[in-house]
Amino acid sequence: ADARPERVSRVIFVDTAPPPAESGISEFEVVDGVVPFPGWDFFPDEDVSDLDESTRARTAPLTRSVPARVPTDAIALVNPARYRVPVTLLMGGLDQAAFEGMIDQWGAYAAEYRAIDDAEVVRIGSGHWPQFSVPERLAELLNAAIAR
């Protein structure tokens, strides 16, 4: 959306907010140049409470390490035209009102979100991994966002 906003009809985020320029995700440990999956116990309960033990056991071995630069390098965003691309945030437990009430506590993420001309927040009703806990619901919401 930043590089070619005229070619993007909508951006969809799943249980995350639009990142501001120069941000990174650095809460994960880097081991030998990669970020390995930290295990389900690393995450807060609200993120994983809807994943039963069999789902956790089945999915953990499927994870792959991520090159360290992916979450740690600053995101380069320079084109203000990205704000004219509509955005849908499919949030696990937050609806529009809850998200709007919380985003101002997130520093630069709030400014990035508030700059978007057309942003909607839709509650999934899940933790952070709806692809595992409610895949049909996630698919329905993705299709609905695409059809907008």
C-alpha positions as CSV (number, residue, x, y, z in Angstrom):
1,A,0.0,0.0,0.0
2,D,2.9,2.3,0.6
3,A,4.8,1.4,-2.6
4,R,1.9,1.2,-5.0
5,P,-1.3,2.6,-3.3
6,E,-3.0,2.9,-6.7
7,R,-2.9,-0.9,-7.1
8,V,-4.2,-1.8,-3.7
9,S,-8.0,-1.8,-3.1
10,R,-7.9,-2.7,0.6
11,V,-5.4,-3.7,3.3
12,I,-6.6,-6.3,5.8
13,F,-4.8,-6.7,9.2
14,V,-5.5,-9.8,11.3
15,D,-5.3,-9.0,15.1
16,T,-2.8,-6.2,14.7
17,A,-2.7,-2.5,13.9
18,P,-1.1,-0.7,11.0
19,P,2.5,-0.2,11.9
20,P,4.0,3.3,11.9
21,A,7.1,4.1,9.9
22,E,10.4,3.1,11.5
23,S,8.7,0.6,13.8
24,G,9.8,-3.0,14.4
25,I,8.6,-5.8,16.6
26,S,11.4,-6.6,19.0
27,E,9.8,-8.5,21.9
28,F,11.1,-11.8,20.6
29,E,14.5,-13.3,21.3
30,V,17.0,-13.6,18.5
31,V,18.9,-16.9,18.4
32,D,21.7,-17.5,15.9
33,G,20.3,-14.8,13.5
34,V,16.7,-16.0,13.6
35,V,13.6,-15.6,15.8
36,P,12.4,-19.1,16.7
37,F,8.8,-19.7,17.8
38,P,8.9,-19.0,21.5
39,G,6.3,-21.6,22.4
40,W,2.7,-21.0,23.4
41,D,3.5,-20.2,27.0
42,F,5.3,-17.0,25.9
43,F,2.0,-15.3,24.9
44,P,-0.5,-13.7,27.2
45,D,-3.6,-15.8,28.0
46,E,-5.9,-13.5,26.0
47,D,-3.9,-14.4,22.9
48,V,-4.0,-18.2,23.3
49,S,-6.9,-19.1,25.6
50,D,-9.0,-20.3,22.7
51,L,-6.3,-22.8,21.5
52,D,-6.8,-26.2,23.1
53,E,-3.9,-28.4,23.9
54,S,-4.4,-30.6,20.8
55,T,-4.3,-27.5,18.6
56,R,-1.2,-26.2,20.3
57,A,0.5,-29.6,20.1
58,R,-0.4,-29.9,16.4
59,T,0.7,-26.4,15.3
60,A,3.9,-25.8,17.3
61,P,5.9,-28.2,15.2
62,L,4.7,-26.6,12.0
63,T,6.3,-23.2,13.0
64,R,9.4,-21.9,11.3
65,S,12.0,-19.5,12.5
66,V,11.9,-16.0,11.1
67,P,15.1,-14.2,10.0
68,A,15.9,-11.7,12.7
69,R,15.7,-8.7,10.5
70,V,12.1,-9.3,9.7
71,P,10.8,-8.3,13.1
72,T,13.7,-6.0,14.1
73,D,14.4,-3.8,11.1
74,A,12.5,-0.6,10.9
75,I,9.6,-0.5,8.5
76,A,10.1,2.0,5.7
77,L,6.9,3.9,5.0
78,V,7.2,7.1,3.1
79,N,4.1,7.6,0.9
80,P,1.2,9.5,2.5
81,A,-1.1,8.1,-0.3
82,R,-1.2,4.9,1.8
83,Y,-3.7,6.6,4.0
84,R,-6.2,6.8,1.2
85,V,-6.2,2.9,0.9
86,P,-9.2,1.5,2.9
87,V,-8.2,-0.7,5.8
88,T,-10.0,-3.4,7.7
89,L,-8.7,-4.6,11.0
90,L,-10.0,-8.0,11.9
91,M,-9.4,-8.0,15.7
92,G,-9.6,-11.0,17.9
93,G,-11.4,-9.5,20.9
94,L,-11.8,-5.9,20.0
95,D,-14.7,-4.2,18.2
96,Q,-14.5,-0.7,16.8
97,A,-15.4,1.1,20.0
98,A,-13.0,-0.9,22.1
99,F,-10.2,-0.5,19.6
100,E,-10.8,3.3,19.3
101,G,-10.8,3.6,23.1
102,M,-7.5,1.8,23.3
103,I,-5.4,2.9,20.3
104,D,-4.4,6.3,21.8
105,Q,-2.3,4.4,24.4
106,W,-0.2,2.9,21.6
107,G,1.9,5.9,20.7
108,A,2.9,6.2,17.1
109,Y,0.5,3.4,16.2
110,A,-2.4,5.7,17.1
111,A,-1.1,8.4,14.8
112,E,-0.7,5.9,11.9
113,Y,-4.2,4.5,12.5
114,R,-5.9,7.9,12.8
115,A,-4.3,9.1,9.6
116,I,-6.2,6.5,7.5
117,D,-9.1,7.9,5.7
118,D,-11.3,4.8,5.8
119,A,-10.6,2.3,8.6
120,E,-13.0,-0.2,10.0
121,V,-12.5,-2.6,13.0
122,V,-14.3,-5.9,13.0
123,R,-14.3,-8.2,16.0
124,I,-13.5,-11.8,15.2
125,G,-14.3,-13.3,18.6
126,S,-11.0,-15.1,19.1
127,G,-7.6,-14.9,20.4
128,H,-4.5,-13.9,18.4
129,W,-4.6,-17.0,16.1
130,P,-8.1,-17.2,14.5
131,Q,-6.7,-19.3,11.7
132,F,-6.4,-22.1,14.2
133,S,-9.3,-21.4,16.6
134,V,-12.0,-20.1,14.3
135,P,-10.8,-20.6,10.7
136,E,-14.3,-20.6,9.1
137,R,-15.2,-17.3,10.9
138,L,-11.9,-15.8,9.8
139,A,-12.5,-16.8,6.2
140,E,-16.0,-15.3,6.2
141,L,-14.7,-12.0,7.6
142,L,-11.8,-11.9,5.1
143,N,-14.2,-12.5,2.2
144,A,-16.6,-9.8,3.5
145,A,-13.7,-7.3,3.7
146,I,-12.5,-8.2,0.2
147,A,-16.0,-7.7,-1.1
148,R,-16.4,-4.2,0.3
